[in-house]
Amino acid sequence: MMYRALSMFLLTCGLFDLLTFAQSRQIPAAPQKQPIIIFSATVHPVSSDPIQNGYIVFDKGVITGIGEGEPPSTPNAIKLNAEGLHVYPGLVAASTYLGLTEIGDISQTNDHSEMGRVKPEVRAVSAINPDSDLIPVARANGILTAMILPRGGLIAGRCSTVRLDGWTWENMSIDPDAGLVVNWPRTEPITAWWMERTEEQQRKEIKEDLEAIEKIFDEAIAYIKARDNDRSLPTDLRFEAMRPALQGAKPIFISAAMVGQIESAVAWARRRNLKIVIVGGDQADQVAPLLKKHDIPVIVTGTHRLPTRRHDAYDQPFTLPAKLHEAGVQFCIAAGGEAAHERNLNHMAATAAAYGLPKSEALKAVTINAARIIGAGEHFGSLEVGKSATLIVTAGPESNSNSESTAAPPPPGDPLEITTDTLVAFIDGCRIDLGNRQKGLYDKYQEKYRQLGLMRN
């Protein structure tokens, strides 16, 4: 018994040390106290053409001026000379559970799924850990705004739009109730070798899941009608959480990948006159006319993945954004997958650009289009007067004039290029700390080899 108690004590201490070590050491930025002018930069508003020798002025977290040449006289302003550098809007992660998870194999660090199958009252923002060590890693690659989605069940809860800096989830919150999250059931059984349930059992489960979704929406509509006519009726938190989506004030983000799922979800939404966004959309290109006809956006959750089916082309995930663009479907690109890999968002957009998506559209897919689709386009995603001063200053290696390549070199500072560095970042005008644990470890082992005399000049 004594040895068992000692083992449990050591295990608990080790877990505590691990969880403590995983907490970010970055200090959230203080509010902007005086105007800031960035000048002599190439400014990329995204919503319009780049501005050579440009400037951008912001105060109290809002952009007050943007243009070419000499910036306007602004009393008490901090001036930052960005000659040779580039200014872009901060990147937008349109679908992630960053802040809801830390270490996948340790359940105590995962808070992305509540118990139950139907839980519209759940709100992602209240579970976000502002001290997550994964947030500074994503932020260092220019990702400054995100929509956090809960997971699990048929109705997972409500997603939340946040800024990736703040002492508490209240500080981080932009829109705590950005929309309802529904995980749409498959419409056909799986026949893979690993599936243990029969086709009949699967069809029964699919039918039950679809009926459960219909039931909760019918009950919510009946409740809202009754409550609006008689305010003395008791409040139901589940149904009140669904009210904005049912009344068209907020979208429903429907996770659906296969053709049958997407078609079924669209038919359901049209019948109920609901505003939806498809999340995932692995086969969205095959129903592009349907999506365009009903003006339904798609959040493509990652390009760095395998094809959906074994007979799909190897580059099916890479070419999906280009196909949606050609078909005129609204879309944006999210990283998808583990929150630890959220930092690769811009590189996933770059892959889409390498496989047919115009470079300008790839950038929009992780900035202005992403912001619009998640309902934050009025303030984020582009550099315009009146919008949030959420932006990055970037630099990259200059092109080699002696190179024998005939291809046009990428512009230095392009955030889609893996060689680009994010030098400075502002969220709502607040200059944020771009350090993180990975950079700290890099510096540590650089010093190790320097002390050993193994560093190259």
C-alpha positions in Angstrom: 0.0 0.0 0.0 2.8 2.4 0.9 4.5 1.8 -2.5 1.2 2.3 -4.4 0.7 5.6 -2.5 4.2 6.7 -3.3 3.8 5.8 -7.0 0.5 7.8 -7.2 2.2 10.7 -5.5 5.1 10.7 -8.0 2.8 10.3 -10.9 0.6 13.2 -9.7 3.7 15.4 -9.2 5.0 14.5 -12.6 1.7 15.4 -14.2 1.6 18.7 -12.3 5.1 19.5 -13.5 4.1 18.6 -17.1 1.0 20.7 -17.0 2.8 23.7 -15.4 5.6 23.4 -18.0 3.0 23.6 -20.8 1.8 27.0 -19.7 2.8 29.9 -21.8 5.2 32.4 -20.3 4.2 35.2 -22.7 2.8 38.3 -21.0 -0.4 39.7 -22.7 0.0 43.1 -24.3 -1.2 46.3 -22.6 -3.8 48.4 -24.4 -2.5 50.9 -27.0 -1.7 54.2 -25.3 -0.6 56.4 -28.1 -0.8 56.5 -31.9 1.6 54.3 -33.9 2.8 55.0 -37.5 4.4 52.3 -39.6 6.0 54.0 -42.6 8.2 53.3 -45.7 6.8 49.8 -45.9 5.0 47.8 -48.6 1.5 47.7 -47.3 -0.8 44.9 -48.4 -4.4 45.8 -47.5 -5.6 42.5 -49.2 -8.9 44.2 -50.0 -7.0 46.4 -52.6 -3.7 46.5 -54.4 -0.4 46.7 -52.5 0.9 50.2 -51.6 4.6 50.8 -52.3 6.4 53.2 -49.9 3.2 53.0 -47.8 2.2 53.9 -44.3 -0.4 52.8 -41.8 -1.6 54.8 -38.8 -3.6 53.4 -35.9 -4.8 54.6 -32.6 -6.8 53.0 -29.8 -6.7 49.7 -31.7 -8.3 51.1 -34.9 -6.7 52.0 -38.2 -7.1 55.7 -38.8 -5.0 56.2 -41.9 -3.4 54.2 -44.7 -1.7 55.5 -47.9 1.4 56.1 -49.9 4.3 58.5 -49.3 4.7 60.7 -46.3 2.4 59.8 -43.4 0.1 62.5 -41.9 1.4 64.5 -38.9 0.1 62.8 -35.8 0.9 64.3 -32.4 2.5 62.0 -29.8 2.8 59.2 -32.3 5.4 56.4 -32.1 7.0 56.0 -35.6 8.3 52.7 -36.8 10.5 52.8 -39.9 9.7 49.6 -41.9 11.8 50.3 -45.0 12.2 47.0 -46.9 9.5 45.3 -44.9 5.9 44.3 -45.6 2.7 44.9 -43.6 -0.2 42.4 -43.9 -3.4 41.9 -41.9 -3.1 39.2 -39.3 -4.1 35.7 -40.5 -7.4 34.3 -39.5 -7.9 30.7 -38.3 -11.5 30.0 -39.3 -11.9 26.6 -37.7 -9.7 25.4 -34.8 -9.8 24.2 -31.2 -6.7 26.0 -30.3 -6.9 26.9 -26.6 -9.2 23.9 -25.8 -6.4 21.4 -25.9 -2.8 21.1 -25.0 -1.5 17.6 -25.0 -3.6 15.1 -26.9 -2.7 12.1 -24.8 -3.4 13.7 -21.5 -7.1 14.0 -20.9 -6.8 16.7 -18.2 -5.5 19.1 -20.9 -8.4 18.5 -23.3 -11.6 20.5 -22.9 -13.0 20.5 -26.4 -15.9 18.1 -26.0 -18.6 18.1 -23.4 -20.6 15.0 -22.5 -23.8 14.3 -24.3 -25.0 14.3 -27.9 -27.1 17.5 -28.0 -25.6 20.4 -26.1 -26.3 23.8 -27.8 -25.9 25.6 -24.5 -22.1 24.8 -24.5 -20.0 27.8 -25.5 -16.4 27.2 -26.6 -15.0 30.5 -25.3 -15.6 29.8 -21.7 -13.3 26.8 -21.8 -10.3 28.5 -23.6 -7.0 28.4 -21.7 -5.4 31.8 -22.3 -2.1 30.4 -21.1 -2.0 27.6 -23.7 1.6 27.1 -25.0 0.2 26.4 -28.4 -1.2 29.9 -28.9 2.1 31.8 -29.0 3.4 29.2 -31.5 0.5 29.9 -33.9 0.8 33.7 -33.2 4.5 33.7 -34.1 3.5 32.7 -37.6 1.1 35.6 -38.0 -2.1 33.9 -36.9 -3.8 36.5 -34.7 -7.6 35.8 -34.9 -9.4 32.5 -34.6 -12.8 30.9 -34.5 -12.8 28.2 -31.8 -15.2 25.3 -32.4 -16.3 22.8 -29.8 -16.4 19.1 -30.8 -18.3 15.9 -30.2 -21.9 14.8 -30.4 -24.6 15.9 -32.9 -24.9 19.5 -31.7 -21.5 20.3 -30.2 -22.3 23.7 -28.9 -21.5 27.3 -30.0 -18.3 28.4 -31.6 -16.5 31.6 -30.5 -14.4 34.2 -32.3 -11.3 35.3 -30.3 -8.2 37.4 -30.5 -5.1 35.3 -29.7 -3.9 37.4 -26.8 -5.4 38.2 -23.4 -5.2 37.5 -19.7 -8.6 35.8 -19.6 -11.1 34.4 -22.1 -13.2 37.5 -21.5 -10.2 39.6 -22.8 -9.7 37.3 -25.8 -13.4 37.2 -26.8 -14.5 39.0 -29.9 -17.8 37.2 -30.5 -18.5 34.6 -27.8 -21.5 33.3 -29.7 -20.4 33.2 -33.3 -22.8 30.4 -34.4 -24.1 26.9 -33.7 -22.0 23.8 -34.5 -23.7 20.7 -35.9 -21.9 17.5 -36.8 -23.9 16.1 -39.7 -24.4 12.3 -39.7 -23.1 10.2 -42.6 -25.8 9.4 -45.1 -24.4 6.0 -46.1 -22.9 3.2 -44.2 -19.1 2.5 -44.2 -18.1 -0.7 -45.8 -14.4 -0.7 -44.8 -12.7 -3.7 -43.4 -12.4 -2.1 -39.9 -16.1 -1.3 -39.5 -17.5 -3.8 -37.0 -21.2 -2.7 -37.3 -23.4 -4.1 -40.1 -24.8 -1.9 -42.8 -28.3 -2.4 -41.3 -27.0 -1.2 -37.9 -25.3 1.8 -39.4 -28.4 2.8 -41.4 -30.5 2.6 -38.2 -28.0 4.9 -36.4 -28.0 7.4 -39.2 -31.8 7.5 -39.2 -31.8 8.0 -35.4 -29.2 10.8 -35.6 -31.1 12.7 -38.3 -34.4 12.3 -36.3 -32.6 13.6 -33.2 -31.5 16.7 -35.1 -35.0 17.3 -36.4 -36.5 16.8 -33.0 -34.3 19.3 -31.2 -34.9 22.0 -33.8 -38.6 21.4 -33.8 -38.7 21.6 -30.0 -36.6 24.8 -30.1 -38.9 26.5 -32.6 -41.9 25.5 -30.5 -40.3 26.8 -27.3 -39.3 30.2 -28.9 -42.8 30.7 -30.3 -44.4 29.9 -26.9 -41.9 32.0 -24.9 -42.2 35.0 -27.2 -46.0 34.9 -26.6 -45.8 34.2 -22.9 -42.7 35.6 -21.0 -43.8 33.9 -17.8 -42.8 30.5 -19.2 -39.6 29.0 -17.7 -36.4 29.7 -19.6 -34.7 26.7 -21.3 -31.0 27.4 -21.8 -30.6 24.9 -24.6 -33.3 26.4 -26.7 -32.3 30.0 -25.9 -28.8 29.1 -27.1 -30.3 28.1 -30.5 -32.4 31.3 -30.8 -29.9 33.4 -32.8 -29.3 30.6 -35.4 -33.1 29.9 -35.7 -33.8 33.6 -36.3 -31.0 34.0 -38.9 -28.9 36.3 -36.7 -26.0 33.7 -36.6 -25.0 30.9 -39.0 -24.9 27.2 -38.3 -21.5 25.7 -38.9 -22.2 22.2 -40.2 -19.3 19.7 -40.2 -19.8 17.6 -43.4 -17.3 16.0 -45.8 -19.0 13.7 -48.2 -21.3 14.5 -51.1 -24.3 12.9 -49.4 -23.7 14.7 -46.1 -23.4 18.1 -47.8 -26.5 17.6 -50.0 -28.5 16.4 -47.0 -27.4 19.3 -44.9 -28.2 21.9 -47.6 -31.7 20.4 -48.2 -32.4 20.5 -44.5 -31.2 24.1 -44.2 -33.2 25.2 -47.2 -36.4 23.6 -45.8 -35.9 25.3 -42.5 -34.7 28.6 -44.0 -31.4 28.5 -42.0 -28.1 30.1 -42.8 -25.3 27.5 -42.9 -21.6 27.2 -43.5 -20.0 23.8 -44.5 -17.0 22.9 -42.4 -14.6 20.3 -43.9 -16.1 20.0 -47.3 -13.7 17.3 -48.6 -16.0 16.6 -51.6 -17.5 20.1 -51.8 -16.2 20.5 -55.4 -18.6 17.7 -56.5 -21.6 19.7 -55.3 -20.2 23.2 -56.2 -23.3 24.2 -58.3 -25.6 23.5 -55.4 -23.4 25.5 -53.0 -23.1 28.4 -55.4 -26.8 28.4 -56.1 -27.7 28.8 -52.4 -24.7 31.0 -51.5 -23.3 28.6 -49.0 -19.6 29.1 -47.9 -17.2 26.3 -47.2 -14.4 26.2 -44.7 -11.8 23.8 -46.2 -10.2 22.2 -43.2 -6.7 21.6 -44.4 -4.9 20.8 -47.6 -2.1 18.8 -46.0 -4.0 15.5 -45.8 -4.6 12.3 -47.7 -7.4 12.0 -50.3 -10.8 11.1 -49.0 -11.2 7.9 -51.0 -8.6 5.4 -52.3 -9.6 6.1 -55.9 -9.2 9.9 -55.6 -6.3 11.6 -57.2 -3.3 12.1 -55.0 -3.6 15.9 -55.2 -7.4 16.0 -54.5 -6.9 17.9 -51.2 -4.4 20.3 -52.8 -6.6 21.2 -55.7 -9.9 21.5 -53.8 -9.6 25.3 -53.1 -8.8 26.0 -56.8 -11.9 24.0 -57.9 -14.1 25.9 -55.5 -12.7 29.2 -56.7 -13.3 28.3 -60.3 -16.8 27.3 -59.5 -17.5 30.6 -57.8 -18.1 29.1 -54.3 -17.2 31.2 -51.3 -14.5 29.5 -49.3 -11.6 29.9 -46.9 -8.9 27.6 -45.7 -8.4 26.4 -42.2 -5.6 24.2 -40.8 -7.8 21.4 -39.5 -6.3 18.6 -37.5 -4.4 19.0 -34.3 -4.3 22.4 -32.6 -0.5 22.0 -32.3 -0.3 22.3 -36.1 -2.3 25.5 -36.4 0.9 27.3 -37.1 0.9 25.7 -40.6 -2.2 27.6 -41.7 -0.4 29.8 -44.2 1.6 26.9 -45.6 -1.7 25.1 -46.3 -2.9 28.1 -48.3 0.5 28.1 -50.1 -0.1 24.5 -51.1 -3.4 25.4 -52.6 -1.6 28.2 -54.5 0.9 25.7 -55.8 -1.9 23.6 -57.2 -3.9 26.1 -59.1 -5.4 28.6 -56.7 -4.3 32.2 -57.6 -1.8 33.5 -55.1 -3.9 36.5 -54.2 -6.9 34.2 -53.6 -4.8 32.0 -51.4 -3.9 35.0 -49.2 -7.6 36.0 -49.0 -8.5 32.5 -48.0 -6.6 33.0 -44.7 -7.4 36.7 -44.2 -10.4 38.6 -45.5 -12.5 35.7 -46.8 -11.9 33.7 -43.6 -13.0 36.7 -41.6 -16.1 37.3 -43.6 -17.2 33.6 -43.4 -16.9 33.5 -39.6 -18.7 36.8 -39.3 -15.7 39.0 -38.4 -15.2 40.7 -41.7 -16.4 44.1 -40.6 -13.4 44.5 -38.3 -10.7 41.9 -39.3 -9.0 40.3 -42.3 -7.9 43.4 -44.2 -6.2 46.7 -43.7 -8.8 49.5 -44.0 -9.6 52.7 -42.2 -12.0 51.9 -39.4 -11.0 48.3 -39.0 -9.0 46.7 -36.2 -5.3 47.3 -36.2 -4.6 43.6 -36.2 -1.6 43.2 -38.4 1.8 41.7 -39.0 5.2 43.2 -40.2 7.1 40.6 -42.2 10.5 40.1 -43.9 12.0 37.4 -46.0 15.3 36.6 -47.7 16.1 38.8 -50.8 16.1 36.9 -54.1 19.4 35.7 -55.3 20.3 37.6 -58.5 22.8 34.9 -59.5 20.2 32.2 -59.5 19.8 30.2 -62.8 16.1 29.7 -62.2 13.8 31.4 -64.7 10.8 31.4 -62.4 9.8 34.7 -60.8 11.1 34.6 -57.2 8.4 35.0 -54.5 8.3 38.5 -53.0 10.2 38.7 -49.7 7.9 39.0 -46.8 5.0 37.0 -48.3 3.3 35.3 -45.3 2.6 32.2 -47.5 6.3 31.6 -48.0 8.0 29.3 -45.5 11.1 31.5 -45.5 9.1 34.6 -44.3 9.6 35.8 -40.7 6.9 37.6 -38.7 9.0 40.4 -37.1 6.3 42.4 -35.3 2.6 41.8 -34.7 -0.3 44.0 -33.3 -3.7 42.8 -32.1 -6.1 45.7 -31.8 -3.2 48.1 -31.8 -1.4 46.2 -29.0 2.1 45.0 -29.8 2.3 41.4 -28.8 5.1 39.1 -27.7 6.1 36.8 -30.5 8.3 34.6 -28.4 7.3 31.0 -27.7 8.6 27.8 -26.2 9.9 26.6 -29.5 12.0 29.7 -30.1 13.3 29.4 -26.5 14.5 25.9 -27.1 16.1 26.9 -30.4 18.1 29.6 -28.6 19.0 27.3 -25.8 20.6 24.7 -28.1 22.2 27.3 -30.3 24.0 28.4 -27.1 24.9 24.8 -26.3 26.7 24.3 -29.6 28.2 27.8 -29.4 29.8 26.8 -26.1 31.0 23.6 -27.5 32.6 25.5 -30.4 30.5 23.6 -33.0 28.7 26.6 -34.4 29.4 27.6 -38.0 30.1 31.2 -38.8 
